[in-house]
Amino acid sequence: MILVEDSVDVLIVGAGPAGLSTAYHLNDSGLEVIVFESSYNPRSKPCAGLLQAEAFDEFPILRSVPKVAVEDVIVTYNDIEYHVEFEEPIAYVIDRTSAGWTLAGRMDAELELGGSVVDVKRIEEGRIVRVLRPDGETEEYKTRYLVGSDGALSIVRRKAGFHDRVNEYTIGSAYQAIVSGFYKPRLLLGRWAPKGYARVYPSPTGETRIGLGTLKAYSKGYRDKLFELLALYDIETYTPQFGYVPLVGRIKESVKNGAFLVGDAAGHVQPLNGMGIYYAMKAGKYAAEAIKKEDEMEYEKLRKSSFGYDLHLGRKALEKGIKSKVKKRFTKRLAKITAELLMGRVTKMNLIKARLIMKLGV
Ligand SMILES: Cc1cc2nc3c(=O)[nH]c(=O)nc-3n(C[C@H](O)[C@H](O)[C@H](O)COP(=O)(O)OP(=O)(O)OC[C@H]3O[C@@H](n4cnc5c(N)ncnc54)[C@H](O)[C@@H]3O)c2cc1C
């Protein structure tokens, strides 16, 4: 039974970093904004929580969130191991639940937990969005702007007429285990995670997330690889998790007739390392700016100039890395540059350096 029909200016689907950032950056807009989140928590999704250091300059609101600084990391390639140190923290592991509540607590938007968006229909002045409540009732909302920040398997992407490019070569499969206690940051390559990488990140909640990922097409046997990693640390008690990560790289369109795709829903993830929190936060900010200006193409402009090229570069490097048959001599320099790339610094300069080091074997 349909209960009521209500009307809002902006309806946001999903309270992950993308949706919450959009809502937060709409604070001074005077628009009526509502966020629907199907879970009861913004948001404890499977994620290791590693965030680039520069994200805290761009989003000062995150500075108060509990975090662990990553100042050094062990890099393991098959059985070779290096200890890599950075002059200052390259990244921080944040507690995502705490980050979610921090943003939610500072936004003017209404947050509806436990409501799942199940359908979207286009009408002349916007869209009608159908929401399924936890009690089984449905409600319909009319909205001028719709923001799909509902993750890798976005329903908004499918229902609002975006080209859905998800296939086993554009989506990554990520396995992780949450274990109690503090384990030192570590990256593992080669036989530990063929055509992908594994990582160990301690979180500020006193747990460590140990996981690995690659493109879905190459992820056969990855669950067993997770057990190998756990065995390396003699871990027998853990909480297993699985999640998809979009690794498309070049994104053709993230906005269409008042519907915005933000974060994972749009594929705003660095394909080389699977990191998406920072891009989700940025994209949310740009979507809010475009909505405030009533100029949706502003969103495409901002997100392309901010990180479009980086994602494209990362995807190219991922494809090259997967196809490469060259046996690498794993040097300390290569370990350092690999760590930088896998912990968020995917720049043209770092990719050139990595290629040179591999060619010269230094
Ligand atoms: C195992 C794993 C580890 C990762 N580790 C890292 C990392 O260390 N660092 C990093 O930067 N990135 C990491 N990522 C990627 C990162 O988690 C995502 O890029 C990031 O969460 C994207 O934010 P988002 O807001 O776009 O989507 P999400 O965080 O997925 O949020 C989407 C929200 O939408 C809600 N939702 C979905 N459908 C509906 C619906 N129909 N109605 C209402 N609500 C809905 C979901 O419940 C969810 O809360 C990891 C991913 C995985 C799977």
The ligand as an SDF file (V2000), in Angstrom:
LIG
                    3D

 53 58  0  0  0  0  0  0  0  0999 V2000
   36.6240   -4.6220    1.4170 C   0  0  0  0  0  0  0  0  0  0  0  0
   36.7630   -3.1870    0.9590 C   0  0  0  0  0  0  0  0  0  0  0  0
   37.7990   -2.4070    1.4590 C   0  0  0  0  0  0  0  0  0  0  0  0
   37.9160   -1.0680    1.0640 C   0  0  0  0  0  0  0  0  0  0  0  0
   38.9170   -0.3210    1.6000 N   0  0  0  0  0  0  0  0  0  0  0  0
   39.0370    0.9950    1.2580 C   0  0  0  0  0  0  0  0  0  0  0  0
   40.0150    1.8180    1.8630 C   0  0  0  0  0  0  0  0  0  0  0  0
   40.8000    1.3800    2.7090 O   0  0  0  0  0  0  0  0  0  0  0  0
   40.0700    3.1130    1.5000 N   0  0  0  0  0  0  0  0  0  0  0  0
   39.2250    3.6700    0.5830 C   0  0  0  0  0  0  0  0  0  0  0  0
   39.3200    4.8770    0.2670 O   0  0  0  0  0  0  0  0  0  0  0  0
   38.2720    2.9040   -0.0060 N   0  0  0  0  0  0  0  0  0  0  0  0
   38.1370    1.5990    0.3290 C   0  0  0  0  0  0  0  0  0  0  0  0
   37.1520    0.8390   -0.2370 N   0  0  0  0  0  0  0  0  0  0  0  0
   36.2230    1.4920   -1.1570 C   0  0  0  0  0  0  0  0  0  0  0  0
   35.2670    2.3760   -0.3510 C   0  0  0  0  0  0  0  0  0  0  0  0
   34.6650    1.6000    0.6530 O   0  0  0  0  0  0  0  0  0  0  0  0
   34.2020    2.9930   -1.2530 C   0  0  0  0  0  0  0  0  0  0  0  0
   34.8030    3.5590   -2.3840 O   0  0  0  0  0  0  0  0  0  0  0  0
   33.4120    4.0610   -0.5040 C   0  0  0  0  0  0  0  0  0  0  0  0
   32.7260    3.4880    0.5670 O   0  0  0  0  0  0  0  0  0  0  0  0
   32.4130    4.7130   -1.4400 C   0  0  0  0  0  0  0  0  0  0  0  0
   31.5080    5.5050   -0.7200 O   0  0  0  0  0  0  0  0  0  0  0  0
   29.9940    5.6450   -1.2490 P   0  0  0  0  0  0  0  0  0  0  0  0
   29.3510    6.5890   -0.3090 O   0  0  0  0  0  0  0  0  0  0  0  0
   30.0140    5.9500   -2.6930 O   0  0  0  0  0  0  0  0  0  0  0  0
   29.3760    4.1800   -1.1370 O   0  0  0  0  0  0  0  0  0  0  0  0
   29.1120    3.2680    0.1490 P   0  0  0  0  0  0  0  0  0  0  0  0
   30.0890    3.5530    1.2050 O   0  0  0  0  0  0  0  0  0  0  0  0
   29.0160    1.8790   -0.3840 O   0  0  0  0  0  0  0  0  0  0  0  0
   27.7010    3.7340    0.6540 O   0  0  0  0  0  0  0  0  0  0  0  0
   26.5170    3.4560   -0.0650 C   0  0  0  0  0  0  0  0  0  0  0  0
   25.3870    3.4790    0.9210 C   0  0  0  0  0  0  0  0  0  0  0  0
   24.1480    3.3410    0.2150 O   0  0  0  0  0  0  0  0  0  0  0  0
   23.2910    2.4850    0.9620 C   0  0  0  0  0  0  0  0  0  0  0  0
   22.3370    1.9330   -0.0030 N   0  0  0  0  0  0  0  0  0  0  0  0
   22.5730    1.0460   -1.0010 C   0  0  0  0  0  0  0  0  0  0  0  0
   21.4490    0.8080   -1.6950 N   0  0  0  0  0  0  0  0  0  0  0  0
   20.4720    1.5670   -1.1310 C   0  0  0  0  0  0  0  0  0  0  0  0
   19.0960    1.7520   -1.3980 C   0  0  0  0  0  0  0  0  0  0  0  0
   18.4850    1.1150   -2.4160 N   0  0  0  0  0  0  0  0  0  0  0  0
   18.3760    2.5940   -0.5990 N   0  0  0  0  0  0  0  0  0  0  0  0
   18.9840    3.2670    0.4290 C   0  0  0  0  0  0  0  0  0  0  0  0
   20.2950    3.1140    0.7350 N   0  0  0  0  0  0  0  0  0  0  0  0
   21.0330    2.2910   -0.0380 C   0  0  0  0  0  0  0  0  0  0  0  0
   24.2300    1.4450    1.5410 C   0  0  0  0  0  0  0  0  0  0  0  0
   23.6780    0.8260    2.6880 O   0  0  0  0  0  0  0  0  0  0  0  0
   25.4520    2.3080    1.8760 C   0  0  0  0  0  0  0  0  0  0  0  0
   25.4100    2.7860    3.1980 O   0  0  0  0  0  0  0  0  0  0  0  0
   37.0030   -0.5140    0.1370 C   0  0  0  0  0  0  0  0  0  0  0  0
   35.9720   -1.2890   -0.3740 C   0  0  0  0  0  0  0  0  0  0  0  0
   35.8400   -2.6170    0.0420 C   0  0  0  0  0  0  0  0  0  0  0  0
   34.7020   -3.4450   -0.5100 C   0  0  0  0  0  0  0  0  0  0  0  0
  1  2  1  0
  2  3  1  0
  2 52  2  0
  3  4  2  0
  4  5  1  0
  4 50  1  0
  5  6  2  0
  6  7  1  0
  6 13  1  0
  7  8  2  0
  7  9  1  0
  9 10  1  0
 10 11  2  0
 10 12  1  0
 12 13  2  0
 13 14  1  0
 14 15  1  0
 14 50  1  0
 15 16  1  0
 16 17  1  0
 16 18  1  0
 18 19  1  0
 18 20  1  0
 20 21  1  0
 20 22  1  0
 22 23  1  0
 23 24  1  0
 24 25  2  0
 24 26  1  0
 24 27  1  0
 27 28  1  0
 28 29  2  0
 28 30  1  0
 28 31  1  0
 31 32  1  0
 32 33  1  0
 33 34  1  0
 33 48  1  0
 34 35  1  0
 35 36  1  0
 35 46  1  0
 36 37  1  0
 36 45  1  0
 37 38  2  0
 38 39  1  0
 39 40  1  0
 39 45  2  0
 40 41  1  0
 40 42  2  0
 42 43  1  0
 43 44  2  0
 44 45  1  0
 46 47  1  0
 46 48  1  0
 48 49  1  0
 50 51  2  0
 51 52  1  0
 52 53  1  0
M  END
$$$$
